Amino acid sequence: VWFGLPPTRFLEILEILVAELPSPGRLLTGWHRIMTDQSDGQFSNRQALSAENSEDSREVFALNVLRMGGLRMRGRVVEASEQAENLRSQLVTMQPLYDSRDGWVLHTAVQVGVTAMLAGDFPRALAHFTEARMHVLVPKFTFLTRDALSKSALIHAGFGDIEVARMLLARAEHISRTISWVEEHLDLYPDLVAALTADEKPESALFVLEGIDLQTLGEAWPFYVVALYRAMKAGGYDDE
């Protein structure tokens, strides 16, 4: 549902469920708190999204995913990265030949990779994205495989091998699309990669960056800032 509905619509439904269900449960209330709370204090306490007393391993896992997401959304990427490693230990070894967990292994590999990426740990991020790329394609979640490829390309474009970045993007283009709102976010990556690799053409990079819809940047925003900074620096716009 999260990947299938626009986040604003998802929140509307969530608010109705939390308000009208007699006992909405920890997962629904946890999602609601993460999406509506304006402070970051509650996520410094593990009890904020407590799963310690749950006997349901799936609920424990989901609550830990939410805790990681809550920390990450508030810029607390180092703590989110620590939580991400706890998630990895809860999953069995990757099974790249089939999907026995309805996409959860694939989803977790991507999300842990994103958390490591935002924490600046690029080698670990690339390792987790590689895990996701190894996983068999899940038809309803093909965008997660594209996400792993695209974010790997972004890391290489900014801080690694430019040719590898272009190769990864080319692979991502051959993966079938879905109707998820995530697709619009991923469509920005070729432009970001182009801007990051246009070292000798700063004006071209600035033109590309000017056309990017900032509302769909999502968690690629640090790379947008890096690309913008490099293009301005290369173009002689030192004050800007």
Secondary structure, 3 states (H helix, E strand, C coil): CCCCCCHHHHHHHHHHHHHHCCCCHHHHHHHHHHHHCCCCHHHHCHHHHCCCCCCCHHHHHHHHHHHHHHHHHCCCHHHHHHHHHHHHHHCCCCCCCCCCCCCHHHHHHHHHHHHHHHCCCHHHHHHHHHHHHHCCCCHHHHHHHHHHHHHHHHHHHHHCCHHHHHHHHHHHHCCCCCCCCHHHHHCCHHHHHHHHCCCCCHHHHHHHHHCCCHHHCHHHHHHHHHHHHHHHHHCCCCCC
